[in-house]
Amino acid sequence: MDFRGSEQPAPAAGPRSEDALPATAAAAVKVVIVGGFGVGKTTLVGSVSEIRPLTTEETMTQAGVGVDDTAGIGDKTSTTVAMDFGRISINEELVLYLFGTPGQERFWFLWRGLFEGALGAVVLVDTRRLEVSFDVIGRLEERGVPFVVAVNSFPDTPGYPVDELRAALDLPEAVPIVMCDARERASSRDVLMTLMRYLQTLATTREAS
């Protein structure tokens, strides 16, 4: 039978070589990046991920007017509607899988699945709109998910002492608060390292008790 001229099936596409899991990886940890609407979650995942991040950004439309609180972020034109996903190797053996959550309350029903199996979380906050973080932190506390707070620096972000931020967010003394710039890979990586150290401290405390 002559197959000349017939269309052959394309070879199955596999992962890009740069996206392959390092051969030395011995453990993988799921971490969730949470926060209110427009605090920089997608930016953080994208800046720190060593693979091309998966995003579910959609253009904001008139349907969100009066539903999504855009006060203070009037130049925002897109929003996450499901999740962001990225990956970073902390060292040769430890890999973090990063899942960014949608910020609008109308998408919070997705959180249950995103938090399944998560070891800890990063709460990204914007000091211009601290109030959007209150419910987020409350939900983590209800679920018993350990977290650190990362204060994202925006061009017009007012600075506050850590003690004042801790009081405003009603955080226990043990919960770390760090400053960061979600656009910078090194800064975002430092946030994740803070979370890993905090989780290690909690684990050591539990073992000792």
Secondary structure, DSSP 8 states (H G I E B T S, - for coil): ---TTS----------GGGS--TT--EEEEEEEEESTTSSHHHHHHHH-SS--B--EEE--GGGTTTS--TT-TT--EEESS-EEEEEESSSSEEEEEEE---SGGGGGGHHHHHTT--EEEEEE-GGGGGGGHHHHHHHHHHT--EEEEEE--TT-----HHHHHHHHT--TTS-EEEE-TT-HHHHHHHHHHHHHHHHHHHHHHHH-
